[in-house]
Amino acid sequence: MKGVDAMQITDAMAADLPAILRIERLGFSPEEAGSADQYRDRLEKLTGTFLVAKVAGQVVGFVVGPATTAAYVADWMYE
């Protein structure tokens, strides 16, 4: 389609953090939303499984989690 920017999926970087936090706060209450410190830690520890979706260079979504063969992701996996 002409005029439509393709979505790109890339590894999350520190420069993406403000947009990631904005999206996080849109989806969760202040009590439930992850903090900047938590997301900085995830950027360091979950390299390769912390991805952002970008359209026209702007972060429009993200996914983060540990890679595991377990059937479910447990809270302790983020520690």
N, C-alpha and C positions, 0 to 999 in steps of 0.2 A: 504494500500500500504506500502510496506517495504521502509524504508529510507526517508519517507516523514513525516515531523513534522506537527502535528496537530496545527491548529490555536486555540488560546485561547483568549476569550474576558473577560477582567477584568476592574474593576474600574481604572481610571487614578490616578496616584500618582505623587507626586512632582518629584520623580526620573525619571519619564517618560518625563518630560518637555523638555529636550534637543531634544529628538527624535520627540516629537510633534511639536516643533518649526521648526525643519528641514523639516518635512512633510508640514507644513503650508507654509513655504517659497518656497517650490517646486511648490505649487499650486496657489500662489498668487503673484502679484507684491509687491515690498517693501511698496508701498503706501496702498495696500489693506490688507496685511498680519496682523494678530493679533500679538500684542507685548507679550513679556514675562510677563509683568505686567498684561495684560488682561487675559492671560491663567492662571496665578497664581490665579487671582480673580475667574475665572471659576472653577478651582479646588476646591476652598473653597465653592462657592455658588451653584454649580451644581452637588454636590455629588449624585451619583446614576444615573445620566444621562450624565456623561462624561466618556466614555468608550474607551479603547484602544484594538486593535487587536495585538496579539503577535505571532510570529512564532519563535521557538527555543529561546525564551526569548527576542527577539528583537521586538520593536514596529514597525509595518508595516502599521498601519492606526489608525484613531481615529474618533469618532463622539462625538459631544458635543451640548447640547441644553437643554432648559428648558422643563420639562414635562408639557403639557397643553392639555386641551380638545378643544382648539381653532382650527379652520380649518387651520390656517397659523401661523407660528412663525414670530413675528415682532421684529424689532431691539430693541425696548424698553425692551423686555423680557430679554435681556442680561445685562441690567443696574442694 
